């Protein structure tokens, strides 16, 4: 669950050629995090819907990982090609090229949401990252079973965000 940075020259996210308008940034001008989620997973889709509602400041862009590999945005496509996106949640910060996965991605999302100021300082503490990573791994490995128990798997999951 180590964060990696894509090897590329840095550019301003809002002015990058080929960058979709949805990635230009939050209304405050802050760059948005691209959250790659599995649209074939009911729990993942339900979580993405919930995050979209919770994200009052528009700091997250929810993107099905199935669409990421064919994206016209180079960093998004590279993340989908070069990381095990089906195995765990991935978050891309297009402004910096940083890619977080698993528990670190969950912490990055939490830090971007309202109240994230509480998460930002503790996400640097190794034991916190390990615990969140372990909990994330348990949920990720059982996501389809959890989704079935919650009634999130099946035809009802085909509803688009």
Order of alpha helices (4+ residues) and beta strands (2+ residues): beta-beta-alpha-beta-alpha-alpha-beta-beta-alpha-alpha-alpha-alpha
